[in-house]
C-alpha cells in the first residue's frame, strides 16, 4: 500500500472469515480513536414501493441493539466521552462513523459493532423515527440542490434506480395493506447488510494487534451469504432523454446554466484520471478560457467543469455556469462558445504539459499530504476501500500514471451536441410556461426538444480567436524545500513571537516545519474605523471584497492552480487577506495582491453587476432554513456592527457608483494592521513580507485607528422575545442565554453545561417527542462572551409550543444533575477536556488556532491550557449552581427568545399569550453595549 512520505502512521489490512475487509491504522500522534464502516448499499436498493428504506434503516441502526436496547445509549456514551458520530446514505453506499477518547474505544466499538450484528429495529422506534425521516425531507423542500435532483430523477430512464426518491417520507414509509414496515426493514437488513459488501477502518493510538482483536471480536459475526451484488443493467438515459432543454424554477434568485454530457462509468480510468484534464482546461479561469471570454462580455460570474452525478454504470460530465442577467439573455451564444472550446480540444492531440502540471500538483499534494483527524481519515479511507484495490487505498485519489490520448479522445467523443442535456435554472428565463411539477419537491419545470438545426450549429461552432489553451504555469514548484530552522529555542510548542509592534502594524512570526510540509500561512487583518461607520459603509466594504476578488482571479489564477490560495474576507472591524499553501512563491504573490487592493479601479458596469449580485445574495437569505434565519437574527441583534441582510439591502440599494468610488480610499487611509506569518518561512522571509506590507501601507497605519467592536448587554432585562416572520417555512424557536462575563471560569461552566444538556435534549425533543429533525443545544460565544442556545425546527409544531417545551426542559435541568451518576460526570468532564486537548492535526489547523488567539488578543497563546485546568477543577455542584443562577432559579433570567410566525394573524394570536410581553425594539435600544 503506497503511503505519503509525510505519513508516519502504520497500516495493516485483514479480511475477516466472513469476507469483511478491514484496514487497521496505528496513529501514535492522536489521543482519539475512530471507526468507520461503509456498506455497498444505498437508495438504489430501495424496493419500488418503499422508497427511502435504506435511509430509514441507517437511522434505525442507531436506536438500540440486543445488549444496548436504550435508543439513546450509544449517542450518550459517545457524547459523554468527548466523541462525535454520524452517518449518511447515498446512491450505492451507506457509511457510519464515530470518534471518541482512545481509552473508551473498545466499549464504543462493542456498541457500534452491534449495529451490524444485533440491531433491535424495534416497532416502537419504527413508528417514531419515520416522523424524523419526514421532518428531514421537509427540512430541504426549499433546497435548490435537492429540487434540481428531483427534476433530474423525473427526466431520465425511469427504470434506472437513480429515478427513485432517496430520502423517504411519511408517505413512502406509511403503513400499507399487506406490508409490515418493521418486517420489511428486517428483510432489507438481512438481504443487504452482508459482510462481503462492507469495509471497515479502525484508527487510533492502539497497537495494530489490539485494533485487529477489536475487529475480529466485534465484526466476525456480521452475516454473509457470499452472493455477489447484481450490477445495474438499465442505462441512466435512453436516446429519448438526450437533446433536451430543461427549464427549472428555483427558490433562490440565482441563474445557472448546466451543459450536461452523459458518459458511462469512468471508474476504470482512475489511475489516469483523463476527465480531470478535461475539467482542468474547460474549467480554467485564466486568459483564453471560456470563463474569461464570458466575463469580458459580462455574461457569467463563474464556471465549474467535470462535476455531475456518477455511479457504477454512469457519469455526467457537467459544465455549470453562473449567469448574469445579461448572460441569461444570451444562452445560445454561451453554449456555442463552450462548443467552440470543446472543438479546440478535439482539433489536435493535447499537449502533455497540462497533464504534467496536474500530475506535479497531485504528487506534491500526496508527498506533503495534510494530516487529518482520525475521524476524517477513517471516513475517507473506508470509502476508498469500496472503490480501489488494496495497494491504492491511500494513493488512489492522487495517482496519475500518465496521459493516454486514446482514453482522452474516447471521453472527448462524448462531449457532442447530440449527447447533451441543457438545464437552465432561473425564475424568468423560459420560453413557455412550466408544464410539470415534480412529485416530491413540487418544483415547476418544463422540458422541450432542442431543434436539430440548433444541435448542428453548436456542433459546428466556429473557432474563436479569444479562446486558446493556457500557457505554462510559472507558479508550479516541483521540489519545494523545507527551510532550515537556525533558532535553537524554537520548538513545535513555542508560540508565535511578536516581532514588530510599531506605527499601527503588529506582526507575529513562527517558523514551523513540525509537519514536514513546505507550506506557509499569511494572515493580514486590516481594521478601519471607516468600515463600521454605518450600514452603508459595511455594505460597500462587502461589495468591494466581491469586486476585488473577481478582478484578481484571472491575473493570479495560475497561483491558485499551483496550490497557493488567497482569500479576502470581511470581519466585523474591517477585512482580512489570507494566503496559504506552498510557501515558495507566496512572497512574490503578496505584494501583487496588496497593490491590487490599494489601486483597485472598477468600471461602473462591474459595480452595477456585482451590486445586483450582492443584493440578490442577501435577498436569498429569506429562503434559508427557518433555524438559520433565527440564528442570523440573533447574530445581528447581539452584534450591532453585523447588520441583518435586510438592513444591508436597504443601505446598498441607495449607493451610487460615485459614492462608492469616494469611499474606497477611506478603507485604507486610516487603519491598523495585524499579521501572522507561520510555517515554512525564515526570519529573512518574514522581514521581506513585513517590508512589503510597510511599503504598501506607508503613511496609512496608526495605533489610534484600532477598532472596538461592541456586543449587546442584556443584563437585567429578563426575557426579550423577538418574533420573526417566516411565511411558508417550518416553525422554529431559539432560546439564547448570553453570559454577562467572559472570564475563563464562566466559559468552562458554559461549555460543560452544553456538554451535559445536549444529548438529553436531543433524546427528549427529537427521539421521544418527535418535534423535528433539527434539534439541539449549542455553545455559541458572541464577541468572546459565552452563551448557550437551545433550538428546534419543526414542520408541524408551532413556535410557542416549542418554546414552552424548551422552558419545561430547562426547568427540569436540575433533575438531570441530581440523577447523574458520579462516574458519568467524570466521563463528561474528561471528555470535554480531551476534546480541547486534541493535538493540531495539520499546519492549517495550527495556523487557524494561532490566528484566532491573536484576533482574541490572547498574546500568551495558553488560554486553552488554562481552560482545561479550570474544567478539570470544577464539580457537578458548580454546574448545578451555574444552571440555577443563569437558567432556572428564582427571578427572571436574561435571555433572547426568538420564535417564528407565518402571518400577522398568527403574531396577533401569539401576542395575546404571556410569552410575548414587551416591545422588544424598545428594550433592545435600552440595552448597554459591552466590549
N, C-alpha and C positions, 0 to 999 in steps of 0.2 A: 504494500500500500504506500503510494508516494505521498509524503507529507512535506510541508514547508520547512526550509532550514531554520525558520524562526519559531518553529513549533517544538516545544520540549516535552509535550505530552506523549505518553506511551499508549499504543493501540493494540488491541487483540480481537480477532474475530472468532466466534464459535457458532456452530449450528447445533441447536438442541435436537434431541432424538425425534421430536415431533415436527422438525423442519423449520422452526422459528430461527431466523438469522439475527445474531446479536453482535453488536460492536461494544467492546469494553474500553473505556478511556480513563487512564490514570492521569489526573490533573493535580499535581503536587502544589500548585500555587493557589488553589481555591479552598475556602473554608465551607463551601456549599457543595452539595451533590445534586445531580439532576437525572431525570429519566424521561425518555420519550418513546412512545410506541406508535407506529403507523401500521395501518392495515389497508390492503388493496380492496377497499370497498367504499362506495360513495353514493351519491344520489342517483347515479346511472343504474344502480342495482335496485332502486325502489320498485316495488310492484306497481303496475299501472294504476290500480285502484287505491294505492296507499302512498301517494307522492309525499315526500318528506320523512319517510320512515327511517332512513339511515341517519338523518339529522336528529330525529326524535330518540333513536337508540343511543346516540352519542350523549345526549342529555341524561337519559335514564341510567346509564352505567355509573354515574356519579352518586346515584341515590340509593345506596345500600347494597351490601353484599352479605353472603352467608354468615361470616364471622363478625361483620360490622354492619348490622341491619339499620342503624340510625342513619337516615338520609343526609344528615348534616355532618356526620362524624369525620369523614375524610377532609372536607373543607376546613373544619375547625382545627383538625390536627395539623394540617399544612400551615394555616394562618398562625396558629399558636407558636409554631416553631420557626417563624421568620421566613416562611416559604411563600410560593405563589403557584397557581395551577390554572390550566385552561385546556381547551380542545377546539378542534374545528372539523367540519365536514365539507369536502369539496366534491368534484365530479366523480373521481375514481379512487380517492383516498380519504381516510379519516385519521386524525392524529391527536394523541393525548400526551400531555407533558406536565411536569412539575419540577420545582426545585425546593430545597429545604436545607437547614443546617446539617452538616455531614454526619453528626453523631446520632441524628434521628432518621437517617436514610433507610436503614433496614426495616424499621417499623413502618415507614411510609411506603416502601416497596411492597411490604406484605399487604397493605391495604390496596395499593394500586394494582398489584397482580391479580387480586380477586375480581377486579372489573372484568377480566377476560377468562376467569375460570369459574367463578361462582356469583354472578350478579343476581340480585333478587328479582328485579323488574316487577316490583310489587304492584298489585292492582290499585292500591291507594295512590301511589305516585304516578301511575299511568294516567289516572284521572286528573291529577293536579298539574303535572308537567306539560300536558298538551296545551294548557292555558298559557304557559310561558312560551311555548313554541309560537302560539298565535300572537302573543304580545311582541315577540321578536320579529315576526313577519310584519306586523302593523307598524312597528318602530321604523321600518325602512320604506314605507309606502311612498314617501316623498324623496327617496334617494334616487337621483337620476341614473346612477350606475346600475342599480337593481332594475329600474324601469326600462333601461335600454336592453338589459339582458332579457327581460320579459318579452319585448318585441322581437328580439333576436330568436328566442325559442319558438315563436309563432311563425317565423318566416323561413324555417328550414325544413328538411325532411322530417315529418312527424313520427317516423318510425325509428329515428335515431334517439338514443337515451338523453341527449342534451335537451331535447324538447320538453322533458319532464320538469315539473315545478320542484325546486330543490329544498325550499325552507320547510314547507308543511304549514298547516293552519288548522283552526278548529273545524274547518270543513273537510279537509283531506284526512284528518285523524279522528273524525267523528265516529260514533257507534253506528254500525251498519248491519242490516239484517243478514244473517248467515255468516257474520265475521265477528271475531273477538279480538280486539286490538292487542291485548296482552299476549294472546296466543300467537298472533302474527309477529309481534315483537320478538318473542322467544324463538320462533321458527327462523326469523331473519338472522338473529344472533347465531343460532345453530348452523345455519347454512353458510354464512359469510365470515364469521369471526374465527377463521381457521389459521392455525399456527403457520402454515407454509405461505399464507398471504401476508404475514406480519414481519416487521423489522423492529428491533429494539436497540436503544442506545442507553447505556448506564455510564455516567461520567462523574468523577469525584476524586478526592484525595486518597480514597481507599486503595490498597494494593489490587492489582488485576485479579489475583486469586480470590480476594474477598468479593469483588464485583461479580466474578464468574459464579461463585457459590450462590449469590443472591439471584442471579438469572436462572440458574438451574433449579433452585429451590422453589421459586415463585412463578416460573413460566413454563416449566416442563409439563404441567397438567393442562395447558391450553390444548383444546381439541384439534385434531387434524384428520381429515378424511382422505387426504392425498390427491383429491381431484383438482385438475388444472382449471384455471378460470377461463370461461369462454370468451373468445375475442369478439369485439363488436363487428358485426358483419354489414350493417347498414352504413352508407355514406352520410356525411353531415348534410351535404347538398346534392340534390339531383340537378339535371340541366335546367329544369324549370325554376330553380331558385337563384340562378345567376342572371346577369344583365338586368338586375332590378335596382330601382331607385326607391329607397325607403325614407319617408319623412316622419320624424318623431318629435312630438311636442314635449319639451322638458318642463320641470317645475321651476328651475332657476333660469334666469335670463342670460343664459350662455349660448353661444352659437358655435357649432362644431361641424366639421366635415370629416367623415371617415371613408377612406377609399380602401376597400377590403378585398383581398385576393385569397381564394381557397387553395390550400395545399393538403396533401396527405401528411401523416405524421413525419416529422424530420428527426425524431429521436436518434435514429441510427447514425446520424451525421455529427453526434455531439463532440467527437474528437477533432472535427474540422471546424465546426460552427460557421458554415457558409452564410447562414441567414444573418449572423451578426455583422458581416462585412456589408451586406446589402442595407441593413438597418443603419450602419455607421455612415454610409455615403448618402442614402436618401434622407436620413435624419440630420445630416450635417448642418451647422448653423453659420459657417464661415462664408467668405466671398465665393461666389459661383454656385452656391447651394440653392435649392428650391426655396427655402425659407428666406434667404437673403433677397431673392427677387420678389417674393410676395410682400415682404416688409417694405421694400422700396416703393411698391405700389399702394402701401397701406391696406393690404387685403388680409393680412394674417398677423397674429401675435406670437404664435408658437407652433411647432411641428414635432411630432414624435413618429418613429417608424419601427416596425417589427413586432410590436405587441399585438395581442389578439388572443382569442381563446385557443387552447391546444389540448390535445388528449391522445389517447393511444392510437386513434386512426384519423386524426385531423389536426390541422393547424391553420389559423387565419393570420395572414400577414397584413397588418393594418397600417395605413398611413393616416394619422389623426392630425387635423389642422384646426387650431383655434382661430376662428374668423372674427374680423371686424365687421361693422355694419356694411361698409363698402365691399368687403370681401364676400359677404352673403349675397350681394347682387351680381357677383362675377364668378359664380361657382364653376360654370362650364369652362371658363378660361383658366381657372386654377387647376382643374382636373387635366386640362390639356398641357399645362406646364409640368405637372407631375409626370405625365406620359412622355413628354419631351426628355425629361431627365432619365427616365427608365430606358428610353431608346438610346440615350447616350451611353448607358451602362452596357447595353447589348451590342453596340457598334463594333467593339473590339475587345479582345481578352483584357481583363482587368490587370492593371499594373500591380505587381505583388507588394509594392511599397505599402499599400493600405493594410494588407493582411499582416505584414511585418510590424507595422505600427501597433495594430491591435494585439498582436502576439507579444510584442515587447511589453505593452501595458499589462497584459494578463500575467505574464511571467513576473513582472515587478510586483503586482498585487499579491501573487502567490508567495513569492520569496519573502515579502515583508507583510504577510497576512496579519491583519489586525486580530488580536486575541479577543475571543468572545466569552461571555459569561457561560458557565456550564449549561444553563437553560437554553440559551440561544444556540450554542454549539450542538447540543443533543438534538434539538428540534430541527436543525438544518441537516445534520448527518443522517437522521432517521429517514428523511425523505430522499436524500441522495441514494441511500441503500435500496430504495424502491426503483430507482432509475438506472443506476450504474453498476457495472461489475465491481467486485471487491477491490481490485487494485486502483479504482478511480473513485472510491467513496469520498475521498478528500479532494482529489485533484480534478474530478470530473467537470466542475463548473469553470475551471481555469484552462484546461488543456486546449491547445490549438496546434495540432501537429503539422499543419501545412496547407497551403491553398490548393484546392483541386478545381481546376477550371471547368471540368465536365459537370461536377456537382453544382457549381455556381450557375452554369448555363441551364442546368435542369431546373433550378429554383427560379431563375430569371424567366424561364419559359412560362411559369405560372402567372407572371406579372403582365397579363394581357387584358385588353379591354373586353374580350368575350368571356373572361373569367372574373369579372368584377361585380361587386355589390357596392352601391353608393348609399351612404347613410347621412342624411342631413338632420342635424339636431338644432331646432330653432323654434321660437314661439311664433315666428312670422313666415319664414321662407318655405312656402309650399304652393304648388301650382293649383291644387284642388283642395276642397275641404277634406278633413280626415274622415276616412270611411270605416276605420276599425277602432276598437278599443280593446286593449289587451286584457286577458281574463283576470290575472291576479293583481296587477298593479294599476289597472284602469288607465292605461296610457293611450291617449289618442294618437293614431298613426295611420299612414296610408302607404300603399305600395303601387308603383307603376312600372311598366316595362320601359327600358331605355331603348330609344329608337335606333334601328340598325345603322342609319347614316351617322348618328352621333357616336356609336361604337367605332365605326370606321374612321371618323375624324380623329378621335382620341388615339386610336391605334397608329395612325399615320401622323401623329403630332410632329410638327417641323422642329428642326434643330434651332436652338436659340443661343445667340452669342453671349447672353448674360448667364447661361448655365455652363459650368465647366467643373471638372473634378478638382479636389483640393490639392494644394502644394504640400511638400514635405513639412511635417510638423517640427518646428525648431525647439519646442519645449521638451520633447521626449528625451529622457536621460536613460541610457540602457544600464549603466552600472553606477548608481548614485553611491557616494561614500558616506560612511559613518564618521563624523568628525571626532577627533581625539579630544578627550577632556583632560586639560592640564591642571585643573583645580582639584587638588587632593582632598579638600574639605567638602567637595560636592558629592553627595551620595544620592541614591534614588529617593531617599526620605527627606533630603534637605529641601525646604520650601523655596519658592522663588525669592530672589533678592531685589530689593528696591534700589535700582542702580541710578535713577535720576528722579529728582523731585524739584523742579525749578520752573518758574515763569509759567505755571499753569499746565506743565507737562509732567506726568508721573509715569515712570516706566518700571516694569518688573521683568526680571530675566531669570530663566533657569535652563542651563544646558542639560539635556536629559536624553541619554541613549539607553535607558534601562530596559526599553522594549526592543532594543536592537533593530530599530527601524529608522530609515533616513527621512523621517517626516518632521515637519515643524508646524507650529500654530502661532499665528499672529492675531491678536485681538486689539483693535483700536477703537476706543469709545470716545465719542465727541459729545460733550454736554454743552448745551446752548440755551441760555435764557430766552432767546427769541423763538425757539421752537415751541415752548409751552405757554406762550403768552395768552393764547385763547384757542378755541376750537378751530378757527380758520388757519392759524399757523401750524397747528398739529396736522390738519388735513393737507395743507400744502407740503409739509415735510414728507408725509406718506406718498404724495404724488411725485415729489422729487425722487424718492427712492425708486419708484417704479420706472420713471423716465431714465434715470441714471443706469439702472440695471439693464434696461433694454438697449441703451446707447453703447454700452461696453461689451455686450455679448459677442458681436461679430468680431470686433477688434481682438478680443482675448480668448476666443473660442478654442484655439489650439492649446492654450494653457489648461483650460478646463478638461479637454480631452486627455491631456498628458498627466492628469492626476493632481493638478494644482487648482484648488477650488477657492472661489471668493464669493462673498455674500454680504450685501449691505442690508441691514435691517434696522427698524426703529426700536428704541426703548423709551421709557417714559420721559426721560430728560434730554433726548437727542437721538443720535444714531450710532450704530456700531458697524465697523468694517472688519470682517473676519476672513483671513486667508489660511488655507490648510492644505496638507498633502505633502508631496515630495518637496523637501526644503531647498534643493539645489538652485532653482531659478525663481524662488519667491522674491528674493531681493531685487530681481530685475522687474518683476511684475508690480510690486508695491508702489514705487514712485509713479508708474504709469496710471495705476488706479487712482492714486491721490491727486494727480494732476487733472485727471478727468473729473474728479469730484469738485475741484475748485473752479475749473474752466468750463463747466457744463454750458452748452449752448443748444437750447431746444427750439424747434420751429413751433409756430402756433398750431400747425396741423397736428404735430405729435402731441402737443399739450392737450388739444381738444380730444384726440383719440384716447389718450390714457386717462384723462379726466373722466370721460364717459365709462371707460372700463372699470375705474375705481368706484365710481358711483354705482355701477351695476353690481360690482362685488359686494359693496355694503348693503345694497338693496336685497341681495340674495340671502342676507343673514336672516331675514324673516321667514325663510323656508327651511332653516336649520331645525334640528330636533328640539322639542319643547324644552328639555332639560338644558340643552346648550344655550338656548335663549335666556333661560332664567339665570344661568351662571354668568352670561355676558352682562345681564342687568346688574347682578351682584357686583361684578368687577367694576363696571362704570360708576356704580353708586359709591362703592368704598374708595375708589381712586379717582378723585376729581380731575386729574390730568390724563385720564384714559377715557375720553368721552364715548358715548354709545354710537353705534353705527348711524342711527337716525340723526344725532347731533352733528356728526361729521358730514353726512349727506347735506343737511341744511346749510352748513358752513361752506362746503366745496361748491355747491351749486351757484353760489354768488361770486365765486372767484373768477376774475378775468385774467387773460394772459399777461397784461402789463403789470397787474398787481403781483402775480406770481414771479415775474422776472425781477421786480423790485425786492421781493422778499428773499430770494435765493442767497445773495451775498450775506444777508444778516445771519444765516445759519452758522457761518464760519467766522464772521468778523469779530465776534466776542464770544470766545468759547474756552473750555478747558478740555484737556485730552488725557486719557489714561490708557496705557498699553501693557500687554503681556506678550513676551517673546519666549516661547517654550518649545524645547525639542532639540532637533539636530542642528544647533547653532553654536558657533563660537562666540566669545565675547566681542571679537572684532566685527563679526557679522551683526551682532546686536547694536554695536556702536554705529555701524553704517546705516542700519534701519532707523535708528534714532536721528541721525543727521538728515536722512530723507524726510522724516516727519517734521523736524525743525524747519527745514528749508521751505517745505510746502506751507507750513502754518506760521511763517515768520510774521511777527507783529500782531497775531490774531489771538494768542492764548494768554490767559491771566487767571491766577487762582481766585480772583474776585468773581469770576463767571460761574463758579460751582453752583449747581442747582440742587435745591432741597425739594424732594417730592412728598407731598402730603398724602395722608390717609385719613379717612373719616373716623372720628372718635365718637362712638355711640354710647359711651359710658353714662349710666344713669337714665337712659331713655326707655328701658324696658323693651318690649317687642315693637319693632317698626315693621308694619305689614305693607308689602309692595305688591299690588295686583298687576299682572302683566297680561295684556290682551293677546291671545293666540288663537285666532279663528282657524277652524279646520285643522287643528293639531290635537295630539294626545293631551290629556290632563297632566299637570306636573306641579310638584311643590318642593321647595327647598327651605330648610331651616339652617341658618348660619349663625354660629356662635363665635364672634371675634374676641380674642383675649385682649385685655386692656394694656398688658405689658408684653415685652418681647425678651425678657431675661431667659436664660437657658433652662432654668427650673420649670418655668411655665411652658416652654417649648417641649420639654421632656414629658411633662404631665399631659399635654395636649396629644402628643404622639401616642403615648401609652393608652390614653382613653380611646383614641381612634382604633388602635390595635385590638382593644378589648371589645368594643361595641360592634365593630364591623361584621364579624361572622354571625353574631347573634341577630343583628338587624337584618342581614341578608336572608338568614334561615326563616325568620318570622315573617318578613314582608314579602319575600318572593316565593320561597318554597311552600310556606304554610298558608299565608293569606292570598297569595297569587295576585298581588296588586299589579305587577308588570315585570318586564324584562330588565329595565334599567332601574336598579335599586342599589343604594349603597350609603356608606359613611366614609367621608374623606377628610384627610388632614390637608387644610388649604390655608397656607400662610399668605397674607396680603401685605406687601411692603415690609416683610420680615416679621410682622405681627402674626403669631399663630392663630389658627381658627379651625373649627370643625363644622362640616356641612353634612346634614342628613338629607337625602333626596330620593324621590320616587317619580317615575314617569309611568302613567297608566293609560291604557286605551279605553278603560271602562269605568274608572272610579274618579269622581270629581276631586278637585284640589283641596277643598275644605275637609272632606273626609280623609284624604291622605295626610293633611296637616294634623288632624286630630289623632290619627293613628300614630304619627311620629311623636306627638306630645305624650300620648299614653306610654309609648315605648320609653321615652326619656324619664317619665315619672316612675317607671319600674326599674330604672337602671341600677339603683342601689341594691335591688334584689339579686341582680346578676352577680354583683360583687360579693354579697353575703353568701351566695351559693357556690362561689368559685373555689374549688379545692386549691390548697396552698401550692401543690406541685404545678397546677395549671398556671397560676400566677407567675411562678418562677420560669416556666417554659416561655410564657408570653414576654416576660421581661428580657430573658436571654435571647429570644427570637428577634426582638426589635434591635437589641444591641448587636447581634450577629449580622443583621441586615446592614446596619451602619458600618460595621467593621469590614464588610466585603472589600477586598482589595480592588484597586483600579485594574480593570481587565485590559486596558489599552491606553496608548498615549492620548487619544482623543478624549476618553473619559477623564483622565487625569487633568488634561488642559481645561476641560469644562469645569471640573471641581475647583481648580485654582482660580479660574476667571470668575466663578460665582462668589468665591471668598473675597476677591478684590472688589467686585461690584458691591458686596455687602459690607465693605470697609472692615473686613476681618484680616487685618495685616499679620496676625500671628499664625494664621492657617491651622490653628489647633482647636477650632470650635467643635469639630466632630468628636475629637477625643474627650473634650470636656463634657459634651452632651452625653456620650456613652457612660462616662463616670457617674454623672447625675442619675441617668436611667437605672444603672446598677444599684444605686443607693436608695432609691425610692421604695416605699412599701405600698401594699394594697390599700392601707388606710389613707395614705397620701392621695391616692386616686379617688377614694370614696369622698374625702373632704373636698377635693377639686370638683368633683361632679356636683356635690351638694351646693358648693359656693357659686358655680357658674351655670348649672343646668336645671336642677330640680328642687333646690332647697327653698326656704321661706323667702318671700319677696320676689319682685319682678326681676327676670333675668334679661340681660341685654342681648338682643339678637335681631337678625333680619329674617322676616318670614316672607318668602316670595311664592306667589301662587298664580297659576294661570286661570284665565277665564275666556270664554268664547265670544261673548257679545255683551252689549250694555244691559240687557235684561238680566243676564246672569250676574253681572257685577252688582247690580242693584239688589238682587236677592242675597248675594254674599254679604253685602254691606249691612243688611238687617241683622246678621249674625254677629255675635260678640267677637268673632275672630278679627274683624276689621273695626277698630275703634278709634281711629285717628286719621288725620290728614297727613299722609306720610311726607308729602313735599315740604310742608311747613316744618315738620320735625327734623327732616334731613338738613334744612337750612340752618336750624338752630345748633346742629352738631359742631363741635370744635374740630380742628384739624390736628393730627399728631404726625410726628416725623420719625 
